[in-house]
Amino acid sequence: MGDFYAGRSIFVTGASGFLGKVLIEKLLHDCPKIKNIYILLRTKGSSLAKLRLNQLLDSQVFDRIKRIQPRQLDKVKVIKGDTTFDDLAISASDIEILKKDVSVVIHSAATIRFDEPLKRATRINVTATKRVLDLAQQFSNLVAFIHVSTAYCNETKVDIRESVYPESLGPEKLMSLADDLDDEMLASLAPHLFGDRPSSYHYTKAMAENLVKAYSEKGVPIGIVRPSIITASLNDPMPGWIDNYNGPSGYLVTAGAGILRVMLVDGEKICDAIPVDIVANTIITCAWHVANMYQSKSLSGEGDLGLVAPQALREPYVVNCTSGQINPITWEHIRSLSQPWLVKYPPTQIFRYPGPLFISNKLAHKILVLIEHDLPTFVIDLLCKSLGRSPILGPIYQKVHRSTEALEYFTKNEWIYRTDNFEALNRQLSIEDQRRFVVDVRKIDWPKYMENYVLGVRHYLLREEPRSIDSARARLELLYYLTQAAKVTAAGVSGAVLYKLISWRKSWNK
């Protein structure tokens, strides 16, 4: 497959995101003959696009490239622009470069905030997708357009196929509403549009798929990759690499520090986790496959490589990039597998000894949150205020509760995904490509993966060096004995109080 990318140039949106960085690193490392990787970067404040590129390449994700192939980084070219503007705010000269040089487009830019207002989510996830597609149609050598979606855009279904599900409202109509209505008016329509979906993110990603399908019907060679919960890397660029607190990563951080004590979870439900490098490999492989499908039809006389595709290919090639039906892991399994590693590799900053509980009953969950979260927060923050200091735990638990509440829909439900196309991609790869571009989720050894995940969270998210593990473990051991002593003391006091109450009751009865 490396030969397919030899001499080709790629255009990538969303390159500065978690997945985007791994995708670029994989292309540079495992497709060394790739020509150029053009990445769309917008300026942030006073940061110029060139400066942002340098900041991006400073990420630890590129350490492997810097060590063994440093000149490969010269192939990453910045295109200054912004998906929220017409023509992506790309200069005319840069557009001409892209038209002549790019043959594969990977669109992964999106807002993933669950609480994003519908108007903004539409502009970023739907209208921006249209702009990227309109630009890609101008590329004279386009052979594949890969749209990165999400497995959860169709979570109102149960048995989810690898195809685009139509929405009652067309994407063009939604974009028109987003332009014409203010935030408040559009928000009032949201419950009627979302159906049973939990957020604007999932709805607008489904609408983006419908938009992409319309361009596929015009002959654009399109693939859609739908990852589930993207988690730390399995192998590349290094095991356990992670740079965000989303999903299980936030759980490992807060549980490891002893902050998260209780979470509303049905432990028997599948946590459809998918390592980020498997997602990147799927995108790379899907682009190769989509291009081959169109080329094979062209060579057989059934179509051509322009924007007129054979009828059989006037549908996007959809891939459910999920693990749940192939190599499943439940939420309880994640908790039990991670617990010993959280104790073996603790962070240096520990609030309480790790020991989170998964509760599926809402009432029991509320009671335990009151005891385990709210009561310690009240006591400690009251003490802080009495000493003239700012509250410590209140702001932390506000963030923790927002994050866990956003996850509740996914920790209380599970879905069945068809993965015929996903598994077919792996079968089409050579033995060497199967080794370099792992898309087979059966290769995930969950116990080993969770150990690397905990270590990755500690090192890459919390920025703690391995040499601090021993001292952190010693502090955790001391905390453990202090906790046990406190429990014994509390039990003794409770027993004494109970004994006294019984004695008083007996004396009153006399």
N, C-alpha and C positions, 0 to 999 in steps of 0.2 A: 504493500500500500504506500510505502514511502516513495515509490516511483511515481505514483499519481500526483503527489504534491511537489515533486521535483520541478523546479522552474516556475511554479505557480505562485501567484500572490493572492493573499487572503485579506478580506476586509472584515473587521470585528467590532461590534458595538458591545458595551458592557465589559470592556477589557479590564477595568479597574476593580471589578467585583471579585468575590471569592472564586467562583467558577472561571471567570474570564482569565485570571492570572494563571491558574493551573492549565487552562486550555492553551494559552500562549507558550508556556513552558514546555508542554508536551509536544507541540508542533515544532518548536526549536530543537528540542532534544531528540525526538524520534523521527522527525522528517527533516534531517539536516540539510537537504538540498532545496528546501523551500526558498523561494525568491525573496518575497517581502511579506511582512504582516503589517497592514495598515490598521491602526486602532483609532477609533473616534474618541477624543477627549475634549471635554468642555473646560473652560477656565472656571476656577472657583475663587471668588474674591479677586485678589491681586495675583493669584498664581497663574502663570502663563502655561499654555499647553505643553511646551517643551519642558518646563520645570516639573509639571505633573508627570510627564513621561519618566523623567529621571527619578522622581519619587517612587513611581510604580516599579521601576527596574531595581530599586534599592531593596525591594521586598525579599525576605528570606526564601521565598518560593523559587527565586532565580539563582540561589547559591550553587546548585549543581551545574548550571550553565556557566556561571562565572568561573567555576573551578576547572571544568574540562573543555568548554567550548565558548570562551568569552566573546569571540568575534561574532557569534550567532546573534548576540543582542543588537548588533548594528542593523539587523534586518527588521527590527521593530521600528516602524515609522509612525509618527504622530500626525493625525489629521484633526485640525482644530474644528470643532463643531458642536452641535447640541441637537439631540433628537426632538426637542420641543419647539424647534423653529422650522419654518419652511426651508426645503432643500437641505435640512440638517445644519443650516448656517455654515455650510462648507464653501470655501472660496471657489470661484470659477476655475482657477488654475488647478486646485486640488481635485475638483470633480473630473477634469480632463485626465489627470493622472490615473484616477480610479477607473474611469471608463476604459482606458487602454490596457491597464495592467492587471485588474482583478478578475478572477474567474470563480472564486468561491466567497460567498458572504455568510457570516455567522452572526445572527442577531440575537444577543442575549441581554441587552439593556432592558431594564424594567424597574418599576418600583415594587418592592416586595412587602411593603408595610401593609398590615392587615387593616389599620385604621385610617388609611388614606381616603380623603374625600373622593367621591365618585368622579367629580369633574376632573380633578388632577390625575386620578388613576386612569381615566379614559385617555387623557392627552398623552400620558407617558406610555401606557401599555397598548393602546389601540392606534391612536393617531400617529404616534411615532413609528409604529410598525409599518403603517401605510407609507410614510415618508421614506423609510429604508427600502421598502419594496419598489417604490417609484424610482428611486435612484438606481437600484440593482437592475431594473429593466433596461437601463441605458448602457449597461456594461456589455460590450460587444462579444466578450468571451465567457459569459456567465454559464457555468455548468451545474452549479448547485447553490441553493439558498436554504440555509438551515435556521429554522426558527426555534428558539428555546422556550418551551412552554412550561407547564407544570402538570403533574399527574392529578392534581387536585382541582383542576378547572371543571371537572365533570363529577365532583364528589356527590352530586345528587343522584347519580346512577350507582348501581351496585356492581354489576359485571361490566367492566369498562373495556371496550374494544379499542383497537388501534386504528381509529378513524375519527373524523371530526363530527361532533354532534351539533346539529343546527340549533340556533337560538330563535326564540319567538320574535325578537327584535333584531333587525339586521345591524351590522357594525356601522354602516354609513349613517343610519338613523341615530344611533347612539352618539356618534361623533358630532352630528348636527345638533343634538340636544345639549351636548357638552359645550358647544360654541354659543348656543343661543340662550341657555338658562343660567341663572346664577347658582352658586353653591347650594343655597337653601332650597330652591325649587327642585334642583336635580336630586338633592338628598331625600326629598319627600317622595320621589319616585323609586328610590333605591329598593325598598322592601318588595315592591311589585316586580322589579327587574331581577333581583338576586334569586328569588324563589327561596329555596332552603340553603343557599350558599351562605357561609358565615361572614364574607367580607367582599369589599370592592376588588381586592386583588384577584380572587378566584373568578369572579364574574368577568372582569375585563380581560383576563388571560383567555377565557373561553371565547369572548368576542374577537380577540386577536386571532385565534385559530380560525374562526369563520372568515375573517378578512383574508388570511393567508390562503385559505381554500379557494376563495374567489380568484386570486391571482394564479393559483395552480391551474384553474380551469381555463385561464388565458394562455397557458403553456409554460409558465415559469417553473423550472425544475426545483421543486420544494420538498424538504424533509422537515418534520416536526419531531423534536425530542422532548419527551415529557418526564423529567426526573421527579421522583418523590421527595423525601426529606433528605437534602444534600448534607452529608456529614464529612468528617475528617477523611483524609486520603488513606487509601489502602496501601499503596506502594509509592506513588509518584507525586511530587518530586522527592518526598521522603515519607515514611509511614507516620501517620498521625498529624500531618500538617493541617492547621486550621487557623482561620483569622477572623471568625465572627462568633457571636454568642447565640446564634439562632438554634432552635430545636434542642436536641440532646446536648449540644455544647454548653448552653446556658445551664442546663440541668447539672452537668458535671462540675461546672464552676461553683454554683451555689450549694450543691450537695456536698462537694469536697470541702468547702469552707465551713460546713455545718450550719449554714444560713437556712437553706431549704429543709424543712423538717417534715412537711406533709404536702402531698400533691394529689389532685383529683384525677385519678387514672384507673382505667379498667386494665389491670395488669395482664389479662389474658388476650387482649387485643394486639394485633400485629403492629409493630412500629416499622413502617416501610422505609427503612434507612438505606441510602445509597451513597457510597463513597464518592467524593468529588472527582477523583481521577477516573473512575468508571464512567461518570457522566461525560467528562471531557473526551475520553476515548470513544464513547458512543457518538458524540457529535462529529468527531473526526472521521469515524468509520461510516456514519450515515451520509456525510457529504460525498465520500468516495462511492458509496453504493448508489446514491441518487444520480450522480454523474454517469456511472456505468450503465444504469438503467436507460437513461436517455441516449447514451452513445450506442448501446447495443440495438436499440430501436432504429436509430439513424442508419447504422450500418446495414440493417436488414431491410432498409427501404421503407420502414413504417413511419418514419418521422425525421426530424432534423434537429440540429442543436441550437436552432434559433428559438423563438418564442412560440413555435407551433409544435406542440408535443402530440404524440399519438393519444387517441381517446383513452386507452388503458392507463395512461400516465397523467390524466387530467385530475388527479387526486393527489394530495400530499402523501408522502411516505411517512407514516406516523409510527413512532417507537415509544412504547411505554417503558421507560428506563426505571424499573422498579425491582425490588428484591422479594416482596411479600409472598409471591406464589412459587418462587424458585428456591430461595434460601431464607425462609422467614425467621424473624426474631421478635419476640413479644416485648412489651414494655417491662414486664416483670423480669424477663431474662436480662434486659439491659441493666436494670437496677441490681440484680443479684451478681451479674458478671462484673459490674463496675465497682461495687462496694469494696471488695478486698484491695483493688488497685488504688482506690481513693485513700485507703488507710496506709497502703505501702508507699504511695507517692503523694503525700499530702502537700498542700500549698504552705507557704510560710505564714500567711495570715489566716488564722483559724478562729472562728467564733465559738463553735461547739463541736464535739466529736461527731463525725459523719454518721448518719443513720436515718435517711429519709424514709417515710412511709408512703405507700401508694394506697389511696382509699377510693373506692368506687361509689360509696354512698354520699350524697351531697350534704345531708344533715350532719353525719359523722365528720365529714371533711370540714365543715364550718366550725364545729366544736373544737376540733383539733387545731385548726388555724388560730382560733382564739387563744388556746392554751399555749401552743408551741411558737406562734409568731407574734400575736398581738400583745400578750401579757409580758414577755421579755422586752418587747419594744417599749411598752409603757414604762416599765421599771427603769430600764437603762437610760432612755431618753429623758425621763424625769430627773434622774441622777445627773445627767449631763447639764440640763438646764439649771439645776441647783448649784452647779459649779461654774456657771456662766459660759458654758460651751454650747455649740450648736448640736441639735439632735443627730445621732449617728444611725440608728437602725431604721427610723421612720422612712427616710428617703430610699434606703436600700430595699426595704420590703415593699414599698410602692412599686418599684421597678420589677421586683420578683413576682409580685402578684399580677401585674400587667402581662408579663411574659407567660406565666403559667395559665392565666385565663385565656390568652390567645391560643394556647396549645390545647385547651380542653376539648375542643371539637374533634381533634385528631387523636387525643389520648382516650377518648370514649367511643370511638368508632373505628371501623376498618373497612377496606374495600378490596374487591377482587379485580385484578388487572390481567387482561389477555397480553401475552408477551411473545406471540409468534414472530413478529418482525424483530424484536429485540434478540431473541435466541437465534434467529436466522442470520443476523449480522455476524455473530460469532462463528457460525458454521462456514460462512463464506471466506473467512480469513485463513491465510496460510498458517502453518504451525508457528513460524517466526513472528508473524503479525499478531497471533493470539497471545504470544508472550509479551510483545512490546505494547500492544493496545488491548489491555484486559477489559473485556466487556462481559465476561462470564461471572455472574455473581455467586456461582457455586464455589468460586475460589476464595470467598470470604470465610476465614476461620474466626468466628465471632469472639471466642474467648481471647485469642491473640489480638484481634482487632481492637477490642475494648481496652486492653492494656496499653496499646499504642495510642489510642484515643485519649486516655487519661494523661499519659505522658505528654502528648501533643498539646493538650489544653494547658498543662502546667508550663511547658516550655514556650510555646508560640503565642498563646493568648495572655497568660499571666507573666510572661517574660522572666521566668525563674530558671536559673541554671541547675543542671543536674547535681552539682556539688552541694547545693543547699538541701538536698533530700534528707540526708542523715540528721541534720539539725532540726529540720521541720518534723521529722518522725519522732525525735526526742521530745519536742514540745507537745506533739499530739499524744504521746504516751503519758506525759505529765498531766495533760488535760483530761485524759481518760480516767486516771486515778482520782483527780480532783472531782470529776463528775460523779464517780462511784461514791466517793466520800460524801458529796453533797446529797446524793440519793439516800445513803444510809442515815445521814443526819436528818433529812426531811422525813424519812420513815419513822425515825425515833421520836421526833417532835410530834408528828401526827399521831403516833401511838400514845404518847404521853397525854396529848390533848384529849384523845378519845377516851383514855382511861379516866381522866379527870371528869369528863362529861358523864361517864357511866356512874362514877362515884357520886357526883352531884345528884344525878337522877335517883339513885338509891336512897340518898339522904332525904330528898324531897318526898319520896314515897312513904318514908317512915313518918 
